[in-house]
């Protein structure tokens, strides 16, 4: 470091410093290069423990050539609908997306967007055109019974907006049926084409949301509470099938291989080079790094029943150096197949190892392979791997709608209750607490000697729906009504009415069906927003305890 001697001007500081240099007093470096050990027996013991003394008639690989093929996954069939293209989108977006609910807020937003476009493009005639469209396609005020069924905030807002803005839903129907309102006589008829253009642009929700290709495209199976889809179902391709998908994202292990041909494959550029050893924690698997702090195998606390950790220690200590890896570049959104692997060792011998999961091998050992659809115990599909496009950083909103489910094992019933519904304006509305309060159960006085009475059939809280089991055609739950109990009102929510739920789809723990908005980015940086529904477990039912049959004492 620089040091300023006494009586030295500060300006000459940069020319004065002290430098430390190592200097060997002995020109002979043989002692340092010998790597002498004070405990050679310890080193021999460690070599024996790590299997270094076991000789094998094999040479290390010095050259690897891997040839692969790829088949693009471009289409998907949602449930029983027609095949639609993926359009280079993450598969979970295409599978889960649903049309946005046409609430009053969305209808008003579409109408307001149309009016702004008309004012921007047709300045002098804008006021007359907007007044004409408001009179013919304006937001209508519902009747008194419908208004009474709404929450107070939604009712006030609808009363205020009625007749003051174009209704986006009525505008869509008018454009599709080519039944637009007549313009005033003072306006040239040639403007109609421009008006239709602005209305079509305002109705284009695809610029904001990811929408299904067709209105009937839906992978959601209401009776099984899951999504069902099939990728690349065309003849001659390799179909990837997911009959019961319950996760948020879709990866290669969520699908199975169906009956397929051998078409659609194209060869990739062969990958060649020197293979690298398999590493754990970015260190060599054994020997020179067994004392490294990042790979201290001696500090692993393994129980006799902890098979995974025992296998990890065995692999890292004994078999780690016998595994090599080679990078094969593969395109995203394709199904990749390894066609050939050629290895040349240090002795110049050429080896062509086949896939380890080949059915001809005995015993069959496989990992990270695609299973055959409907054959969970059969050998895997061999050297196939699907590389799907991913949705990065997915954000999910709070549930817009929420239907809670709980099984009553004692009564062999299933109960459901809409804990949250979508209001007319598009706001999620929680069920009022007053609708959740069950009848009070009077307690029996401790000093009473009167015989207890057994109360039967206490009605459930308002909004609760009972489901009874049936075996037609499979074991399922179907909605039912209780004698003397008013049935719940007909659902008008986005989740819709569910007639039947398969028994295996209802877990023992409380669960819920939710409808949410999701936002993510794909690998091209595009922002994707879509509406989706799903079924998941919940930590609590969120409803009070209700007892139908119980003893009560006399007052």
N, C-alpha and C positions, 0 to 999 in steps of 0.2 A: 504494500500500500504506500502511497506517496507520503513522505515525511519531510517537513520543512526544518532544516537545521536552524540553530539560533543565529540571529543577526542576518538572516537571509531575506531579501525583499520578497513580497508576496508575488510579484510579477514573474519571478523565476521558479515558482513552485512546481510548474509542470515539467521542469527539467531535472528534478531531484526526486529520487525514490530509492527504496530498498527492495531487492528482489531475492527471494529464497529459491534455491535450486538444489535438487537432490544430486548427490555425488557418491558413486560407489568407490569404496576404498580398495576393493579387490576386483581386478578385471575378469575373474573367473566366475561365470554365471551358472556353472553346473549344479551348484548346491540348490539354487532357487528353482531350476528346471527339473530337479529330481522329484519334487513333490513328495518328500519324505513324510512318512506317517509314524506317529509315536505309538499307534495301536493297530498294527496290521491285522491282528486277529479279529478286531471289531469290524474292519472293512470286509474281511472274508465272511464273517457271520452275516453282515448285511447283504452281501452278494448272494449268499445261500438263501436268506429269507426272501429276497426279491426274485429268485429264480434265475439269477445270472449264471449260475453254474450248470444249468440245464442246456446242453447243446442240442441244436436242431439242424437237420440237413436241409437248410433253406437259405436263400440269399435275400438281402434287402432289395426292395424295388427301386430302380433308378429311372424308369420310364413307364408312363401310363398313357394309353390312348383310349378315350371313351367316346363312343359314337351313340348319339341319341336322336330320337324323332319327337316331333310335337304335333298335336292335333288341337286346333283352336276350339274353345268352348264358346259358342256364339249365340245360342238360343236357349230358351227355357219354357217349359210347360207348367203353368200354375194350376194345380189341382186338376180339374177336368176341362179346363179351357183350352183355347188354341195356343199354338206355339208362338212366342213373341221374341224379338231379338233382345239381347242384353245391352246393346249399344255401348259397349266398353264401360259399363257401370259395375260397381261392386254387386255381387249377386244378392246380398241381403236387402239392398235398396229395391231391386226389381221384384223380389219375392214378397217383401213386407208392405210396400207402398199401397195406399188406398186413396181414393178421391177425398179431397177436403170436405168436411161437412158444410153444406150450404146454409149457414146461419144467417140471421138478419145482418150481422156486422159484415160478413163477406159480401152479401148481396148489395149492401149500401156502398162498400168499398169499390165494387165493380161499377156500380152506377156513377159514383163520384169520379172514378177514373175516366169513364166515358164522357162525362160532362166537361172535365178539364181538357180532354183531347179535342172536343168540339169547340170549346172557347179558343184553344190555341190555333186550330187550323181554319176555323170559320168565324172570324172575328165579328163581322157586321151582321151575320145571320145567326150567330150562336144563341142569342137570347130567345129568339122565336123558335128555333129548333128544340132547345132544351125545354121550353114551356110546352111545346107540342108533345114531346116524349114523356114529360112528367104527367101530363094529363092522360095519356094513353097507357104508359108502362110504369107509372109511379108506384112507390111502395104503398100497399093497401093496408088499411087499418083492420085488424082481425075483429071478429064479432065479440060480443061481450063475454061469452062463455070462454073463449080462447084467451082473452085478456085476463080474465079472473084466474085462469090456471097458471099464468106466468108469475114470476117473482116481481115485486113492486118496481125494482130498478129497471128491469127489461120492459115492463108495461109502460112506464113513463117515457123511456127512450123511444119506443115504437110509436107512441102517440105523437111525440114531437117530430119524428122523421116521416110520418105518413104524409104522402103527397108532396114532400119537399125534395125528393131525390128519386132518380130513376132506379127501379128495382132490377138488379143484375140478373136474377133468375128469369124474370119476364122478358128482359132484353135478349137473353140467350135463346129462349123459345121463339121469339119473334124473328131472330136472325136465322135460326135453323129452318123455320117454316116459311121464310121469305114473306112475312106478314108484318112489315114495318108500318108505323103510323104515317098517315098522310101529312105532307108538309103544307105550310100556308101557301096560298096562291102567289104571294110575292117572291117566293124562293124558287130558283131554277131547279128543275127535276134532275139535272145532271149532278147535283150535289149528293144524291142518294148513294152513289157508289162510294164517295168519300166517307159518308156517314157509316156505311156498312164496314168499311175498312177500319175506322176508329172503334166501332163496336167490337169487331173481331179482335183487335189488339187488346181492348180492355178485358175481353173474356178469356184471353190466353193466360191461364193460370200456370202453364208449363214454364213460363219465365220465372216463376217464384217457387213452385213446388215440383217435385218429381212425381208425375202422374202415370197411372196405368195406360197402356196402349189402347185398351178397349174397356168399356164400363164393366163388363163381366169378368175381367181378369182378377182373380182373387185366389191366393194360395191358402188362405185361412180356412181350416176345417172346424166348424163350430161344434161338431159332435165329439171331436177329439182334442179340441183346444190346442191346436198346433198348426204349423204350416206344412204343406205337402207340395213338392215340386220335383221336376225332372229336367236335368240339363242335357242339352243335345239329344233329344229323343228321335232325331231323324234316322232313317234306315241307313245302315252302313257305318254309322258313327258309334262312339263309345258313350252310352248314356250314363249319367251320374244321377242317382236316385236318392231322394230323402223323403221318406213317407211320413215321418213324424219328427219334424225339426222344432225344437223348443228353445234354442239359444238365440241371443240377439245377433251375433255375427255368424257367418258361414265360412268354414274352413274345409280343408281336404278331408278331415276325419269325420265330417258331418254327412258324407255321401257314401253310397255303395255303387258298385259296378253292376250294370244290368246286362242282358243279352245283347251282344254287339257283333258287328262285322270288323273289317280291317281297313276301312276307308278313312280318308281325311288326314293321313299322316304325311309329314314332310320332314326330310332329314335336316338336322341342325349341323352347324360347323363343328367338326370333331374337336374335343378338348384333349390336349396333350401337354406333357411336362413332367416335372419331378414331383412325385407325391410328397405331401407333408405329413408328419406324424400327428396323431390325434393328441390334443392338449387339453388339460384340465386347469382351469383358472389361469389360462395363458402361460402355463409352465409345462415342462416336460412331465410326462405321466409318472416317471419314477427315476430312481438313481440319483442324478445330480440335484434334484429339487425335493427330495423327501424331507429335508430339514427346513424348507422354505416356510415362512409364516403363513402364506396364503394357502398352502396345501399341507397342513399339519394333520395327517391322517390319525396320528396317535391321540388326538383330542376329540375325535368323534365318539360320542356316547351312543353306542349301539346296543339295543336290547336283543335277546335271543329271537324275538318274534319280528324284529325290524329287518325284513329281508332286503328291502331296497338299499338301505345303507350298507349292509354287508356285501351286496353285489357291487356297490360303488367302490368300496375299499378294495375288494378283490380285483376289480377291473383296473383301478388306478395303480395298484401295487404290482400285479402280475401280468395282466394281459394288455396293459395300456400301450406299450411300445410295439405291440404286434398289429396295431390298427393304423391305417393310413387313410388319407382323404385326398380327393381330387375334385376340383371345382368344375362343374359342367354348367356353363351359362344357358339359361332357359328363359323363354319369353313368358311374361305374366299373362294370365288368362288362358293358358293352354294346359292340356294334359300331356305330360312328358313321359317318354318310354326309353329306357336304356336298352339299346340294341346289341352293343358289343363292348367288351372291356378287355383290353390287351395289356398285360403287365410283363415287363422285361426286368429281370433281377441283375445283380452284380456279376453273376456267372454267365450272362448272356442268354439265359434260358427264357423262352417265351411261354407265358401262361395265359389262358383264357378262362377265368373263373366265371361260372354261371351265377344266376341269382340264388341267394341263399334260401329263399322261400320257394324254390322249385318243388313241385309235387313229387319229382323223382328222388329227391333227397330223403333219407330216413335217418333220424327223425326230422320232421318238419319244424323249422324254427323261423319265425318271421317277426318283423317289427316295422312299423311305419308303412303298412301296406293297406291298400283299399280292399274291403271285403266285398264278396258277391252278395247281391241283393237277395234276401230270403234264405241265405245259407250262412248263418253267423259262425258255424263251426267248420266250414270248409276252408281249405287253404286260400290264401290271399290271391289278389289279381296279379301278382308278380311285380316286375320292375316298372310300376306305373305310379305317377305322382301328379296330383292336380295342384297347380299354382293359381289360386283365385286372386282377383283384384280385391284390394282391401279398402275399407272405409276407415280413415284415420281420424282419431279424436272424436268419436261419436258422442254427442251430447243429447240427453233425453230430458224432455220437459216433465213437469209434474203431471200426473194423470189428468186428462181432460174428463174422462169418464172412468168409473170404478165400480165393478160388480164383485162383491165379496162372496166367497163360497166356503162352507164349513160342513163337515160330515157329522151327523149325530149317530154314533155307533150304537148307542143304546136303543134308539127307536128305528134304526136302519133307514134313516132319511138323509137327504141332502137339503141344506137351506141356502138360499141366495138372497142378497139384498143389495140394491143399487145405492152404494154409499156416496156416489158422486155422479152427477149427470151434467150434460152440456146444456146450458141455458139458451134461450132464443137468440141472445146477442153473441153467443160463442164463449161465454165465460163459464168455467166449471163451478157448479153449485153443489155444495155439500148438503146432505140430507139434514133437515132440521132435527134438533135433538128431541123435540116433542114427539116425533114419529118413531123414535127408538125406545121410548119408555114403555116397558111391559106392564101388565097389571101388577099391582102390589100384592105381595104374599103376606097375609096376616100371620103373625107369630102366635104360637099357642102359649097361653100363660103357664108358668111353671107350677103354680099352686092349683091349677084347675084339675078336677078329677073327672071331668067329662070325657067321654070317649072321642077320640079324634075322628074327623071326617076326611074322607078321601075325595079330593076334588079332581074331576076328570075334564079334559078338553078345554083348558083355559086358552082363549084365542091368542095367536101370536101378535106381535106388534105390526102396525100398518106397514105394508111394503114388503114383508117377508114372504118369500115364495118357497113352498115345500116341493120336493122332488122325491118320487117313490121309485124303487127299483123294479125293473122288468126284464124279462128274458126274450123279448121279441125285437129283432132276431138275435141280438147278443145282450149280455148283461149290461144294462144301461140304466140311467136315471131319466125319468120323464116328469115334466111339470104336472102338478096335481093341485086340486083345491080341497080345502077342509070343510066338512059339513058345518053350516052355520057361520062361516067366516067369509067375509067379502073378499073376493079375489083381488090381487094387486091390479092397479090400472094398466091398460095396454101400454107397453113401453114404446116411447117415441125417441129413444136415445140412439146414438150412433151404433152402440153395441148390438142393437136390435133384439129380436126375440129369438131365444134358443129353445127348440122343442125337445131335444134329446142330447144327453151327454154320456159318453161311454164311461163305464165304471172304472176302467184302468186309468182314465185321464184325471180322476179326482184323487189327489193325495190324502193321506190321513191328516196331515197338518192343514191349517187354514190357508187358503190361497185366494187369488184375485185375478180377474180379467181386467186389463187396463187398455186404454186408448190414449196414445201419446203422440207428440211431435218430436221427430228426431232430426238432428243436424250433424253433418260430417263433411269431411273433404276426401275426395278420392286421390289416387296417386298422380293424377294430372293437375291437382290443385283446384279443381272445381268444387264449389260449395253446393251441397245437396241437402235439401229439406224435404221430408216426407212424413206422412201420417201412417202410423202402424199400431197394431194391437198385439197383445201377447198375454200369456198366462204364467204367473210366477207365484212362489210361496210368499207368505207374509208372516210376520212375527206374531200378529194377534188378529183376532177377528174384528175388533173395533166395535162390537155391539154388546149390550148388556146381557147378563145371564137371564134366560127365560125358562121357566119350568111349566110344562103343560099339565102334568099330573102330580099332585102332591097332597100331603096331609095338612089340614088346617084345624086349629082348635076353635072351640066355641067361646065367644066373648061373654 
